[in-house]
Amino acid sequence: MATSPERTKRPLTEPSRRLEAVPAYMFAELERRVAEKRKAGIDVISLGIGDPDRPTYPEIVAAMQTAVADPANHRYPSNRGREEFRNSCAGFYAERFGVDIDPETEVMPALGAKECIYHLCSAFLDPGDVALASDPGYPVYTGGPALAGAAATLMPLRAELGFAPDLDGIPVDDLERARLMFLNYPNNPTGAIAPEGLFERAVELAREHEILVVHDNAYSETTYEGYVAPSFLATPGAKEVGVEVFSLSKGFNMTGWRCAAVLGNPDAIASYWRLKTNVDSGMFEALQMAGVAALAGPRGPIEEMNVIYARRRDLLVDALREIGVDVEPPKGTIYVWAPVPDGHTSVSFAELVLEEAAVVVSPGSMYGPSGEGFFRISLTTHDERIAEAVTRLREHLAPGA
Ligand SMILES: *Cc1c(COP(=O)(O)O)cnc(C)c1O
């Protein structure tokens, strides 16, 4: 009896080993404290999450309203995407980035950058393979490889290199095992912009070691002081070795819509397509038409958002400097990334800010070991709440307060 095969099976509710390999979420204690404070009636201001507070631009909403009323859009879409959507992505890339995209073979829709990054891991990684992941970085760069049964090797982003990875310091063994490399500029969480020469060096390494570069372009439209972020695909040779995931979530206030595209190397896109035909049935065609309206729409609303974010950024940077936090205003993204004061860890400082000011900031260590010693503040909270948070920081955390 004891040797029946059933006895050797794992309990029915136990998740797969791949799921168990996903790094555990380690900030339960902080969340518990936030919940406790709110329950006690304390008005906690969260500057933790990066999720635009302003509505999607009206012309995009109007395009969706029209498209959703058309029964032609109610049936299964194809994973390949509508011609209009692919054409408008290609048009946007030509005009905005000077990048030539073949709408037939070099672009397809993705149900958000998160989905796309995860599925690129499934499409390209086997057990034993490695993905090179920015550290600190967007959590899917490590979770995606783990769920594909592969491994992530961290590339620390070095402050002294402008929060770039030291590509020339990656051990050859890791380069030999690596099949993917994740880069992301303007960068979450550090707010850094792509340092000169980084993309060029990535293309060289990718060629030399057969690595597909995945550039996560979530923030190219959210920049300040006249800085215009490039596409990775504008780098000579990039299309031979890489793809770019372009998300409409942040720049167009569309996080809830799940609208993105993957562009670049046609063979890589064909593999993603092949995988996706086994996973989902494409992007709602009405949403694709909303995406067209976004990409072909006026830039005014984007510029207005950037003015709003820059104002919030400056308020926060001033307040942080007053409480002794030395911070440079970022040129892009919706985040301020700052070093914690001496004597603190990322978590102890986040806890202090919560206790003293009832403000939530994200511990930098949430985004990887190299985030230790930093914290992240998001700019996606209403102006009045940001102003209130700033007042509280000054009142409760300034030296001598
Ligand atoms: C917000 C964010 C995403 C998520 O984009 P979606 O298109 O909403 O899935 C991806 N990458 C980075 C770096 C982000 O900050």
The ligand as an SDF file (V2000), in Angstrom:
LIG
                    3D

 15 15  0  0  0  0  0  0  0  0999 V2000
    4.5370   49.7540  -15.5570 C   0  0  0  0  0  0  0  0  0  0  0  0
    5.6110   48.9630  -16.1920 C   0  0  0  0  0  0  0  0  0  0  0  0
    5.3130   47.9290  -17.0650 C   0  0  0  0  0  0  0  0  0  0  0  0
    3.9000   47.4340  -17.2490 C   0  0  0  0  0  0  0  0  0  0  0  0
    3.3620   47.7680  -18.4460 O   0  0  0  0  0  0  0  0  0  0  0  0
    1.9500   47.1760  -18.8540 P   0  0  0  0  0  0  0  0  0  0  0  0
    1.9070   47.4560  -20.3050 O   0  0  0  0  0  0  0  0  0  0  0  0
    0.9050   47.9180  -18.0740 O   0  0  0  0  0  0  0  0  0  0  0  0
    1.9300   45.7190  -18.5540 O   0  0  0  0  0  0  0  0  0  0  0  0
    6.3550   47.2740  -17.6970 C   0  0  0  0  0  0  0  0  0  0  0  0
    7.6270   47.6080  -17.4540 N   0  0  0  0  0  0  0  0  0  0  0  0
    7.9490   48.5820  -16.6110 C   0  0  0  0  0  0  0  0  0  0  0  0
    9.3760   48.9140  -16.3810 C   0  0  0  0  0  0  0  0  0  0  0  0
    6.9480   49.2790  -15.9390 C   0  0  0  0  0  0  0  0  0  0  0  0
    7.2820   50.2160  -15.0470 O   0  0  0  0  0  0  0  0  0  0  0  0
  1  2  1  0
  2  3  1  0
  2 14  2  0
  3  4  1  0
  3 10  2  0
  4  5  1  0
  5  6  1  0
  6  7  2  0
  6  8  1  0
  6  9  1  0
 10 11  1  0
 11 12  2  0
 12 13  1  0
 12 14  1  0
 14 15  1  0
M  END
$$$$
